[in-house]
Amino acid sequence: MDSTDVLLHWAYVAVMFLSAVIILSMARKPKGVPQYKYLIHTFVVVWSGLAYSAIALGQGTVEVGGETVYFARYLDWVVSTPLLLLSLVLTGKYTLKLEGSITAGLLGSQVIMILTGLIGDLSPEGNRWYWYIAGCVALLVVYRLMWKELYEKAKIQGPELTAAYKGSAVFLSVQWLLYPLVWALGTPGLALFGPLLTSVLFIILPIVSKAGFAFYNLGKLRALPHHLHQGAANPRSVEEVREAAGNPSPALA
């Protein structure tokens, strides 16, 4: 790593910890959003900053076949991206009781996607694309659960929550499409651009997908009407919400 790469990673660390301070300051005036949402996003940016500080300190890389593998990126992603998905699940089920099947499917598929990327980065050139394809299949499973099962849960809770979920899901969907694209075109894959640009892109993308998503998602939730925040404080089953929607009460009006 040269001095420019080190400086870029320290800049990333600074952005992550500044984001943590801002998120915690927002949590002091939560505007109805449960505190666990603020804590999840704080954990995401703090862990990401710590993982990337390992790279800046020269501890987060290893040489494999004459190439530098930034394994600390994967240590970041394998923790932070499931937490981001958990935040999305809690958005989609904002007033619903949390059920395990969709959450487990999303988190498990996301972990597989990240770890296959790490194995691919550590693999000889001939094997890398096997692991890349396996990771892309896992991402397709994530998209399926995000845009079918979880989206259906969001729609049960009304148009305001549906819009908040849809915007958040689009945000993450676009970001997570860009990660494998950069991997494929950068130094881990086809090497169409060099190590420095690969590093820059893998710094910009996490800033947007972690800190950017935190502010976007929290902003959407903070703007929700009061009755949805009441629902988040007292979650109900899908059947209860559907029954209430069929017989509107003041809380759902």
N, C-alpha and C positions, 0 to 999 in steps of 0.2 A: 504494500500500500504506500502511495506517495502522500506528500503533505496535503495536497488538494483533497484527496479521498478522506483523509483523517479529519480535515476541517469540515467537510460536508457532513460527516457523521456526527461530529460534535454539534453542528448547527441543528441537525435533526433532533439530537438529545435535548437541546435547549427548547425547541418548539414543543416537544412532547411534555416537558415539565411545565412550561408556561401554560399549555393547554390544561394540564391537571389543575393548576392553580385557578384558572378561569372556571372550570367545571365545578370545582369545590365552592367557589364563590357563588355560582349560580344555585348550588344546592342550599345555600343559606336562605334563599327565597325561592322555594321549589315550584310555586304556582300550581300546586295540586299534583305535580308529578311525584311518584313514590321515590324515596331516597335511594332505593336499590338501583334505579336507573342511573343516577348520578355516580354511584359507587362503581357500577360495572364499567362505565366509560372512563372513570378515573383509573381503575385497574388496567384497562387497555393501554392508555397512553403512558402510564408509569412503567409498566412492564416493557412496552416497546422501546421507551427511552433507555431503560437499563440494558436491554438486549443489544441495542445499537451502540451503546457506550462500550460494550465488550469489543465491538469491531474497531471503534476509535482507539481503544487501548491496545489493539493488536492481539486480542485474545479470542476473537470471534471468527477466525478464518483458519483454513487448513489447505495445504498444497496437495492436490491430487492430479497425477499425470501432468505435472508442469503447469496446472491452472489453479487459481485461487478460488476456493469454494467458501462462500460466506455462510457458514452453518448457523451463525447467530441469527441471521434473518429467519431461518426456519424455526429456531427456538422462540423467536418473537411470534411468528405467524401461528404456530401450533397452539399457543395460549390465547393470543389476542383475537384471532378470527373466530374461534368458537364463542368467545365472549361477545363479539359483535353479533354473531348469529343469535345468541341468547337474548341480546338486547332487541333484535328484530322479532324474535318469538314473543317477547314480553310486550312489544308494540302490537303485534297482530292479535294477541290474546289479552289485550289491555284490561278488559273488564271480565275476562273469563278465567275460570280455574285452570291452572296449568296442568296439562296432561303430558304423559311421558313419550308417546310414540313419535309424534312429529319432532319434538325437541331432540330425542335420541337419534332419530334418522338424520336430522340436519347436522348435529354436532359430530356424529360418527363419520358421516360422509366428508365433512370439512377436514377432520383430522387426517383421514385417508388421503385427501387431495394434497395436503401440505407435506405429509411424510413421503408420499410417492415423488413429490418434487425434490425433496432432499436426497432420496435414494438415487433419483435420476442425475442430480448434480454430482453425486459421488461415484457414479457408474462410468465405465469406459464408454466411448462414443457410440459403439454399436448397440448398447443396451439402453441408452438414455431415452429413446423415443418410446420404448415399451412402457417405461414408468411415466413418461409424459402423457401418453394416451390413457393409462390407468387413472391418472389424476384428473384428466378432462372428463372421463366417465363419472368420477365421483362428483365433479362440479355440476354435471348435468342432473345428477340426483338431487343436489342441493337446490338447483333452479326449479326442478319439478315440485319439490316440497314447498319452496317459497311461494311459487306462483299458482299452485293448485290447492293443496290441503290448507296451508296457512292463510292464503288469500281468502279462501272460503270462510274461515273462522273470522277474519277481519270484517268481511262484508255483513256478517250477522249483526254486528254491533253498530251499524248505522253509517251514513255517508261521511261524517267528519272523521271517524276512526279509519274508515276505508281509505280516505284520501291520505291520511298521515302514514298509514302502512304502505300504500302503493308508492308514495314518494320515497320512503325509506328503502323499500325493496328495489326500486329502480336504481337508486343511488349505489347500493351495494352490488347489484347485478352488473352494472357497468364497470365498477372498479374491479370486480373479481374476474371479469372478462379480460381486462387489461393486464393483469398479473401473468397469466399463462402466455399472453401474446409477447410481453417483454421477455419472459423466460425463453420462449422459442426463438425470438429474433436476436437476443443478446448473447453474452458469452456462454451461458449454460447450454444454449441450443445451436443455432446456425452461425452465431458470431457475426451477424451482419453489421453490428456496431460494437465498439470496443468496451473494455472494462469500465472506463470512466463514465460513459454515457449510461451503461447498464446500472452502475451505482447511483447515478443521478436519478434515473427513472425509479429505481427501487427505494429512493428517498422521497421523491415527490408523491408516488402512489400511496405509501403508508400514511403520509401526512394527511392526504385527502380522505383516505378510506377510514382512518382512525379518528384524528382530531376533527376533520371536516364532517364526518358522519356524526360524531358526538354532538356537535353544535346544531347540525341540521335536524337530527332526530329529536333531540331535546327541545329544540325550538318548535317543531311540529306538535309535540306533546303538550308543551306549555301553552299552546294556543287553543287546545281543545276546550269545549264547553265544560262547565262545572259538573254536570251530571255524569260525564265519562270519568272524571277524576274520582267522583264518589263510587262509581262502579269499580274502579281499580282498587280502591280501599276495601271494597266488599265484593270480591269476585264471585261470580255465579257460574253454574254449569251452562253448556250450550242450550240444553233443553229449557232451563229457566229463562234464559235471555229470549229464546224464540217464543216462549209462552207469554212473556211480558210484552214482546213486540206485537203479538196478536191481540193483546188486551192492554193497550197503552196506559201507563201510569204517569203521574206527574214527573217522576224521576226520568222517564224515557221520552217525555214529550218534547 
